[in-house]
Amino acid sequence: MRRIAPSAVVVMLFALLVPGAPAVAEVPHAAPLVTGWTPPLSTRGRYVVDADGNRFRLKSGNWHGASGTWNGSGDANDDANHHAGENSHRMPLGLDRAPIAEIVAGFAELGLNSVRLQFSNEMIHDSTPIPAAAVAANPGLAGKTPLEVYDVVVQQLTDAGFAVILNNHTNTTRWCCGLDGNERWNASQSTETWENDWLFMVNRYKNNPRVVGADLYNEVRRDLLDDPNWGLGDQHDWFAASQHLGDRILTEANPNLLIVVEGINWTGIPADGLPHDRPTLTPARYLSHTLVASDKLVYSAHFYDYTGPRHSGATGTGETHDPRYRDLSPEELISELNRQAFFVTGEEGHFTAPLWISEFGIGKDETGTLQRAWWEHFVDQLIRTDADFAYWPLVGWHNLTGPDNGWALLAWDVNGHRIGLYDGDDWRASAWTRLMNAPSKTGQVAPATVWKMLSPDHGDFVESLRMRAAGDWDNGARKAACPDGLRLVGLSHTGNRGLCRSGGPVMSSAYEVVHDESHVSEDWASGYTKYQCAPGFYAIGYSVRGARVSSVLCAGTSQSVGTVGRTVWFDRGDNRSGAGGDFANGNYKGQCGDDEYVAGVAFTTRVGSSGTPDALYCRKLVQ
């Protein structure tokens, strides 16, 4: 006899009828299982908030399968050739064993409010019909394509009130990871294909407001020959690729989505004596994303006990003598987690964003003392930092005989009987309950100071929608502009980096590109060339040719701003006021105060100088 979770009863009605894809308005639906939030989601400082400004902590899980479970060798129709023997048939796992409504109701029982839903690029284009046996518990899905099944799952989740974050997990529909052709977003396809597939997926669910996020790619890592990087400007630059696609999604498809960027999972060759590392989000401390919408970025990271800061997680080939996370003391673990990822929520700077631990997990059959201790300590860290999280995985198979995979929080056997976290003696349950019931920030989140950096290192970095619409305002130069609503407050002496801050004057429709001294009324940097905004204007961007200042971009304001200023020199050392973080690591930087605006930039092209910024002219925001 099939065991049906008590809360699943309320959704059995719409389990009887499986909607088509993607329009399902004619299908009867039960009351949502998750309530109390209003889409779309955005960010305020380190928190995700809903449309009413209330904190929406991502209490999520991963419903995997649509990205593939095949191990990459042998007959793909043979369950034995799939990870843990679980054949998903290129769909979210478990649809052969339980009705969608029962699975979704189980997520609500666990206390979740959101689901990270994997897909592969290959799955999007897969026209192979789903065999009836693969959806035995959901017969209405038979004959659909994997993408059409994905449509149904998205709709059922969102009808139940869950927030859904789309996750491009792999290129090919097979199990991640290792040297599998899925190491990078462009490992077995072009970057153009990756971007176009994302725009297709975002547009497909654009009219579903509870599809709230785009998790751009999973566990970017080294292939056989090359490492991914964060800022080199080449074809393996994960920072540039995610920055570019994030902006495209927000400007070309859906401006309401959260853009989720995961850190780099692995670089180097995992062998003692050779360089290797798990960078995670550490590069973001000095080079962070600035999207056209400054309240849409979420950073993410993954942590498992069997991996480590410099351990690949392998046993045998690829195993080194570096400690795994489970080998660290509680104090060492906290320090390492903060260094690799949790600093983005624990510190104020241009890198500040919500941190979503979008994968962590452990098996119910785990008996190791170190492994079990890691689970408890990691849950403690999630509670201590009030972090957003997504358990891996939610759904699995339960075998009537023989061992299980055992990692899933909900598992079904071939007869449709469920073995869930709270259905028996699962040692993980106490920590999970503690996590779900721990005190957490709720209610209204006050607006936070926004810091964002500009990095025209390899080309234009114009994050102002207004200035993008204005066209090429300094032809041939590399241009940088703050997102709309932010003002320029800092520049680096070399390296072309800039710092933006919220809380500036109210912008009018006027702007001016200044490339001469026509507005200079006093000699605030004697002997230097000075580009100064006109009265009633303030700096929101700049441009460079090579290293030389080419222009200052100034926006008008009707607000009465200060006219008396001070000179901030930074040609021979740092000269910064306020927070914001190190936006130009290794270079001298200048920064106006929190209550000031940049009114001008000074530089020199005399012998021995290259025309890089040397001084800022800072004036008070209020007259």
C-alpha positions in Angstrom: 0.0 0.0 0.0 1.4 3.4 -0.9 2.2 5.6 2.0 0.9 9.2 1.5 2.2 12.0 3.6 -0.6 13.7 5.6 0.0 17.1 4.0 -0.1 15.5 0.6 -3.8 14.9 0.9 -4.6 18.5 0.2 -3.0 18.3 -3.2 -4.2 14.9 -4.4 -6.9 16.5 -6.5 -4.5 18.2 -8.9 -2.3 15.0 -8.8 -5.1 13.3 -10.7 -4.7 15.6 -13.6 -1.3 16.4 -15.0 -1.2 19.8 -16.7 0.4 20.4 -20.1 3.3 22.6 -20.7 3.6 25.4 -20.0 0.0 26.7 -19.8 -2.0 24.9 -17.0 -4.7 27.5 -16.1 -7.5 25.0 -16.8 -6.3 22.5 -14.2 -7.8 22.7 -10.7 -5.3 23.5 -8.0 -5.3 23.1 -4.2 -4.3 25.9 -1.8 -0.6 26.7 -1.8 1.6 24.9 0.7 4.0 27.8 1.0 2.5 31.2 1.7 3.4 34.6 3.1 5.7 36.0 0.4 5.2 38.2 -2.6 7.3 37.9 -5.7 9.6 39.1 -7.2 12.6 38.7 -5.0 15.5 41.2 -4.8 18.3 41.9 -2.3 19.0 44.4 0.4 22.6 44.2 1.6 23.2 40.6 2.7 19.5 39.6 2.6 17.1 38.4 0.0 13.7 40.2 0.3 10.3 39.8 -1.3 8.4 42.5 -3.1 7.1 43.9 0.2 10.7 44.3 1.6 10.3 41.3 3.9 13.2 39.0 4.4 12.8 35.8 2.3 15.4 33.3 3.6 16.1 30.7 0.9 15.3 27.5 2.7 15.8 25.4 -0.3 16.5 21.9 -1.6 17.8 20.5 -4.9 15.4 18.4 -7.0 18.0 16.9 -9.3 17.6 14.6 -12.3 16.8 16.8 -15.3 20.5 17.6 -15.7 21.2 13.8 -16.0 22.2 10.9 -13.8 24.0 8.7 -16.4 27.6 8.1 -15.4 28.9 8.4 -19.0 29.6 4.8 -19.9 27.5 1.8 -20.7 23.9 1.6 -21.8 22.1 4.7 -20.6 18.9 2.7 -20.3 20.5 0.4 -17.7 19.9 1.8 -14.2 23.2 0.3 -13.1 25.0 2.9 -15.3 23.5 5.8 -13.5 24.7 7.5 -10.3 23.8 5.4 -7.3 21.7 3.3 -9.7 19.1 6.1 -9.9 17.9 6.6 -13.5 16.1 9.9 -13.8 15.4 9.5 -17.5 16.4 13.2 -17.9 13.7 14.4 -15.6 13.4 15.5 -11.9 14.0 12.2 -10.1 11.2 10.1 -8.6 8.4 10.6 -11.1 8.2 6.8 -11.7 7.6 6.2 -8.0 5.4 9.0 -6.6 2.9 11.6 -7.9 4.3 15.0 -8.3 1.9 16.3 -5.7 3.1 13.9 -3.1 6.7 14.8 -3.7 6.0 18.6 -3.6 4.0 18.1 -0.4 7.0 16.3 1.1 9.1 19.4 0.5 6.7 21.5 2.5 6.8 18.9 5.3 10.6 19.5 5.5 10.0 23.3 6.0 11.3 24.4 2.6 10.1 27.5 0.7 12.2 27.2 -2.5 13.7 24.6 -4.9 16.9 24.7 -7.0 15.8 22.9 -10.1 18.6 21.5 -12.3 18.6 21.3 -16.1 21.2 20.6 -18.8 21.6 22.4 -22.1 21.2 19.0 -23.8 17.9 18.4 -22.0 16.4 21.6 -23.4 16.8 20.3 -27.0 16.0 16.7 -26.3 12.9 15.7 -28.3 12.9 12.0 -27.2 9.5 11.1 -25.7 9.5 9.9 -22.1 8.6 6.2 -21.8 5.5 5.4 -19.7 7.5 3.3 -17.2 9.7 6.3 -16.4 6.6 8.2 -15.2 4.5 5.3 -13.9 3.3 7.3 -10.9 2.5 10.3 -13.2 1.0 8.6 -16.3 -0.1 11.8 -17.8 3.5 12.7 -18.5 4.1 9.7 -20.8 5.1 10.8 -24.3 6.2 14.3 -23.3 9.7 15.5 -23.9 12.0 16.1 -20.9 11.5 19.8 -21.2 7.8 19.5 -21.2 8.0 17.4 -18.0 10.2 20.1 -16.6 7.5 22.6 -17.4 5.0 20.6 -15.4 7.3 20.3 -12.5 7.9 24.1 -12.4 4.2 24.8 -12.6 3.4 22.3 -9.8 6.1 23.7 -7.5 5.0 27.3 -8.1 1.3 26.5 -7.8 2.2 25.1 -4.4 3.8 28.4 -3.5 7.4 27.5 -3.8 10.0 29.8 -5.2 11.9 28.1 -8.1 15.5 28.9 -9.0 16.5 27.5 -12.4 19.9 25.9 -12.3 22.0 25.2 -15.4 23.8 22.2 -13.9 25.5 20.6 -16.9 26.0 21.0 -20.6 25.3 17.4 -21.4 22.7 15.3 -19.7 24.9 13.2 -17.5 26.1 13.1 -13.9 28.5 15.8 -12.8 31.6 15.9 -12.1 35.2 15.3 -13.0 36.4 15.3 -16.6 33.0 14.9 -18.0 32.6 17.7 -20.6 30.7 19.8 -18.1 33.7 21.5 -16.4 32.8 24.9 -17.7 29.8 26.6 -19.2 31.6 26.4 -22.6 33.3 23.0 -22.1 31.3 21.1 -24.7 29.4 24.0 -26.3 30.0 27.6 -27.2 29.5 30.5 -24.8 26.9 31.8 -27.4 24.9 28.6 -27.1 25.0 28.8 -23.3 23.8 32.4 -23.3 21.0 31.7 -25.9 19.8 28.7 -24.0 19.6 30.7 -20.8 17.6 33.4 -22.6 15.3 30.7 -23.9 14.7 29.3 -20.5 14.2 32.6 -18.8 11.7 33.7 -21.4 9.9 30.4 -21.2 9.0 31.0 -17.5 8.9 34.8 -17.6 5.2 34.9 -16.9 5.5 32.8 -13.8 6.4 35.2 -11.0 7.4 32.5 -8.6 10.3 31.5 -10.9 12.6 33.9 -9.1 16.2 33.1 -10.0 18.8 32.0 -12.6 21.7 30.0 -11.1 24.0 30.4 -14.1 26.3 27.4 -13.8 27.3 24.6 -11.4 30.8 24.0 -10.0 33.0 25.6 -12.6 36.3 23.7 -12.5 39.4 22.7 -14.4 39.3 20.5 -17.5 42.2 18.3 -18.5 44.4 21.2 -19.7 43.1 24.5 -18.4 41.8 26.3 -15.3 38.9 28.6 -15.1 39.8 32.1 -13.8 38.2 35.2 -12.3 39.0 38.3 -14.4 41.7 37.5 -17.0 39.4 38.3 -19.9 39.9 35.1 -21.8 37.5 32.3 -22.8 37.9 30.7 -19.4 37.0 33.8 -17.4 34.1 32.8 -15.2 33.8 36.4 -13.8 33.4 37.9 -17.2 31.0 35.2 -18.5 28.7 35.3 -15.6 28.8 39.1 -15.5 27.9 39.3 -19.2 25.1 36.7 -19.1 23.6 38.2 -15.9 23.3 41.6 -17.6 21.8 40.0 -20.7 19.1 38.1 -18.7 18.2 41.3 -16.8 18.0 43.5 -19.9 16.8 41.1 -22.6 14.6 38.6 -20.8 13.4 39.2 -17.2 14.6 42.1 -15.0 12.9 40.6 -12.0 15.2 37.5 -11.6 17.9 37.0 -9.0 21.2 36.3 -10.7 23.0 33.5 -8.8 26.8 33.3 -9.4 28.7 30.4 -7.8 32.4 30.6 -7.0 35.1 28.6 -8.8 35.0 25.0 -7.6 38.5 23.8 -8.5 41.8 24.9 -10.1 45.0 23.0 -10.6 46.0 19.4 -10.7 45.1 17.4 -7.5 48.5 15.9 -6.8 50.9 16.5 -3.9 53.5 19.0 -4.9 51.5 20.6 -7.7 49.4 23.8 -7.3 45.8 23.1 -6.7 43.0 25.0 -4.8 39.3 25.4 -4.3 38.9 29.2 -4.8 35.2 29.3 -4.1 34.3 33.0 -3.7 37.7 34.3 -2.5 38.3 36.2 -5.8 35.2 38.3 -5.2 36.8 40.1 -2.3 38.8 42.0 -4.9 36.8 41.7 -8.1 33.0 41.4 -7.6 30.0 41.6 -9.9 28.2 44.8 -10.7 25.0 44.1 -12.6 22.8 46.7 -14.3 20.3 46.1 -11.4 22.4 46.4 -8.2 19.8 44.5 -6.1 19.7 41.2 -8.0 23.1 39.5 -7.3 23.3 36.4 -5.1 26.6 34.6 -4.5 26.6 30.8 -3.9 29.0 28.1 -2.7 29.0 24.4 -2.1 30.5 22.5 0.9 30.7 18.7 1.6 32.6 16.9 4.3 34.7 14.8 1.9 36.0 17.8 0.0 38.4 20.4 1.4 39.9 23.9 0.8 42.6 22.2 -1.2 41.2 18.6 -1.4 39.3 17.5 -4.6 37.2 15.0 -2.6 38.7 12.1 -4.5 39.8 8.8 -3.0 42.7 7.1 -4.8 43.5 8.8 -8.1 43.3 12.6 -7.5 43.6 12.3 -3.7 46.1 14.5 -1.9 47.3 14.8 1.7 45.4 18.1 2.2 42.8 18.0 4.9 39.1 17.6 4.0 36.6 19.8 5.7 35.7 17.0 8.1 39.3 16.9 9.3 39.2 20.5 10.5 38.5 21.5 14.0 35.3 23.5 14.6 37.4 26.7 14.9 39.4 25.9 11.7 36.2 25.0 9.8 34.6 28.4 10.7 37.8 30.3 9.7 38.0 28.4 6.4 34.3 28.9 5.6 34.5 32.6 6.3 37.6 33.0 4.1 36.1 31.1 1.2 32.5 32.3 1.1 30.8 33.7 4.3 32.7 37.0 4.2 30.3 38.2 1.5 27.6 38.4 4.2 29.8 39.0 7.2 31.6 42.1 5.9 30.6 45.3 4.2 32.1 46.1 0.8 31.5 46.0 -2.9 31.3 42.2 -2.6 28.4 42.2 -0.1 25.5 40.0 -1.2 23.3 37.3 0.1 25.2 34.0 0.3 23.3 30.9 -0.8 24.9 27.6 0.2 23.2 25.9 -2.7 24.6 22.5 -2.0 25.5 20.7 1.2 24.4 17.3 2.4 25.3 13.9 3.9 24.0 10.3 3.9 21.6 8.9 6.4 23.7 5.7 6.5 26.9 7.6 7.4 28.5 6.2 10.5 31.9 8.0 10.5 32.5 10.1 13.6 34.3 12.9 11.6 31.6 13.0 9.0 28.7 13.2 11.5 30.6 15.9 13.5 31.1 17.9 10.3 27.3 17.8 9.6 26.6 19.2 13.0 29.3 21.9 12.8 28.2 22.9 9.3 24.5 23.2 10.4 25.8 25.3 13.3 27.5 27.6 10.8 24.3 28.0 8.8 22.5 28.9 12.0 25.2 31.2 13.3 25.4 33.2 10.1 21.6 33.0 9.2 22.7 31.9 5.7 20.4 30.9 2.9 20.8 27.2 1.9 19.8 24.4 -0.4 20.2 20.7 0.7 21.5 18.1 -1.8 19.5 16.1 -2.8 15.8 16.2 -1.9 14.6 13.1 -3.8 16.1 9.6 -4.1 15.3 5.9 -4.6 14.9 3.6 -1.6 15.9 0.0 -2.3 13.9 -2.9 -0.9 17.1 -4.9 -0.7 20.7 -3.8 -0.7 22.2 -0.4 0.1 20.6 2.9 -0.7 22.3 6.1 -1.9 21.0 7.4 1.4 21.6 11.2 0.8 18.1 12.2 -0.1 15.8 13.6 2.5 12.9 11.9 0.8 13.2 8.5 -0.9 10.6 6.2 -2.5 10.8 2.4 -3.2 9.4 0.7 -6.3 6.0 0.3 -4.6 5.7 4.0 -3.9 6.4 3.7 -0.2 8.2 6.8 1.2 11.2 6.7 3.6 11.7 10.3 4.6 13.8 12.3 7.1 11.0 12.1 9.6 9.6 8.7 8.7 12.0 6.7 10.7 15.2 6.7 12.7 17.3 9.2 10.6 20.2 10.6 12.6 20.2 13.8 10.5 16.7 14.8 11.6 17.7 16.5 14.9 20.1 18.9 13.2 17.7 19.6 10.4 15.0 20.4 12.9 17.4 22.7 14.7 18.3 24.4 11.4 14.7 25.0 10.4 13.6 26.2 13.8 16.6 28.4 14.7 16.1 32.1 15.2 16.5 34.0 11.9 16.0 37.5 10.6 12.4 38.0 9.6 10.1 40.9 8.6 11.1 44.2 7.0 14.7 44.6 6.0 16.0 48.2 6.1 17.6 49.5 2.9 21.4 49.0 3.1 24.3 51.0 1.7 25.2 49.6 -1.7 28.8 49.5 -2.8 29.7 48.3 -6.3 32.9 48.3 -8.2 33.7 49.1 -11.8 36.2 47.1 -13.7 36.7 48.2 -17.3 39.8 45.9 -17.4 39.2 44.4 -20.8 36.4 46.5 -22.3 33.4 48.7 -21.5 31.8 48.2 -18.0 28.7 50.4 -18.3 26.2 49.2 -15.7 23.9 52.2 -16.1 20.8 51.4 -18.2 20.4 55.1 -18.9 23.9 55.4 -20.3 23.5 52.2 -22.3 20.5 53.7 -24.0 22.5 56.9 -24.7 24.9 55.0 -27.0 28.6 55.3 -27.3 29.4 58.4 -25.3 33.2 58.2 -25.8 34.0 56.3 -29.0 37.2 54.2 -28.8 37.6 54.5 -25.0 36.9 51.9 -22.4 33.9 53.2 -20.5 32.6 52.6 -17.0 29.4 53.8 -15.4 27.8 53.1 -12.0 24.4 51.4 -12.0 21.5 53.9 -12.0 21.0 55.4 -8.6 24.6 55.0 -7.5 27.4 57.7 -7.7 31.1 57.4 -8.3 33.1 57.7 -5.0 36.5 56.2 -5.7 39.1 55.6 -8.4 42.4 53.7 -8.5 45.7 55.3 -9.5 46.4 52.4 -11.9 44.3 49.5 -13.0 41.3 51.5 -14.1 39.0 50.3 -11.3 36.3 52.5 -9.7 34.0 52.3 -6.7 30.3 53.3 -6.6 28.0 54.0 -3.7 24.3 54.5 -3.1 22.9 57.5 -1.4 23.8 60.2 -3.9 21.9 63.2 -5.3 18.6 62.7 -7.1 19.6 62.3 -10.8 17.9 64.5 -13.4 17.6 63.7 -17.0 20.8 65.7 -17.9 24.2 64.2 -18.3 27.5 65.5 -19.7 30.7 63.8 -20.9 33.6 66.1 -19.7 36.9 65.9 -21.5 38.4 69.3 -20.9 38.8 72.0 -18.2 35.9 74.2 -19.2 34.2 73.8 -15.8 37.3 74.3 -13.6 36.7 77.4 -11.5 39.6 77.0 -9.1 43.0 75.3 -9.2 42.4 72.4 -6.9 45.3 70.3 -8.4 48.0 72.7 -9.5 50.0 71.5 -12.4 47.6 68.7 -13.3 44.9 68.4 -15.9 41.5 68.6 -14.3 38.2 67.2 -15.7 35.5 68.7 -13.6 31.7 68.4 -13.6 29.6 71.5 -14.2 27.8 73.1 -11.2 24.8 71.0 -10.2 26.4 67.8 -11.7 28.3 64.9 -10.1 30.4 62.0 -11.4 28.7 58.7 -12.2 31.4 57.2 -14.5 34.6 57.7 -16.5 36.5 56.4 -19.5 40.1 55.6 -20.2 42.3 55.1 -23.3 44.9 52.6 -22.3 45.7 53.9 -18.8 45.0 57.5 -19.5 41.9 59.3 -18.3 39.7 60.1 -21.3 36.6 61.6 -19.8 34.5 62.0 -16.7 30.8 61.2 -17.0 28.6 63.6 -15.0 24.9 63.5 -14.2 22.8 66.4 -13.4 20.7 66.9 -10.2 18.1 69.4 -9.1 19.3 68.9 -5.5 21.3 71.7 -3.9 24.8 70.2 -3.5 28.0 71.6 -2.1 30.2 73.9 -4.2 33.3 74.0 -1.9 35.6 71.0 -2.2 38.8 69.3 -1.1 41.5 67.5 -3.0 42.1 63.8 -2.3 45.5 62.7 -3.6 46.2 59.0 -4.2 49.2 59.0 -6.5 51.6 57.9 -3.8 49.5 55.9 -1.5 45.9 55.0 -0.5 43.7 57.9 0.6 40.2 56.4 1.2 37.3 57.5 3.4 34.5 55.1 4.6 33.9 51.5 3.7 33.5 49.8 0.4 36.3 47.3 0.4 39.5 47.0 -1.6 38.2 47.7 -5.2 41.7 47.8 -6.8 43.9 45.3 -5.0 47.6 46.2 -5.2 47.0 49.7 -6.5 46.8 53.1 -4.8 43.2 54.3 -4.4 41.4 57.5 -3.6 37.9 57.8 -2.2 35.6 60.6 -1.2 33.8 60.5 2.1 30.4 59.0 2.6 28.8 62.5 2.7 30.7 63.7 -0.4 30.4 63.4 -4.2 33.1 63.3 -6.9 33.1 66.6 -8.7 36.4 66.1 -10.7 39.4 64.0 -11.5 43.0 65.2 -12.0 45.8 63.5 -13.8 49.1 64.4 -15.6 50.8 63.3 -18.8 54.1 64.8 -18.1 57.3 62.8 -18.7 57.2 59.6 -16.7 53.4 59.7 -16.1 50.8 57.8 -18.1 47.7 60.0 -17.4 46.2 57.7 -14.8 44.0 59.3 -12.1 46.0 61.1 -9.4 43.5 63.1 -7.4 39.7 63.4 -6.8 37.9 66.7 -6.1 35.3 65.9 -3.4 32.4 68.1 -2.4 29.7 67.8 0.2 26.4 66.2 -0.9 24.4 68.9 1.0 24.9 72.6 0.4 
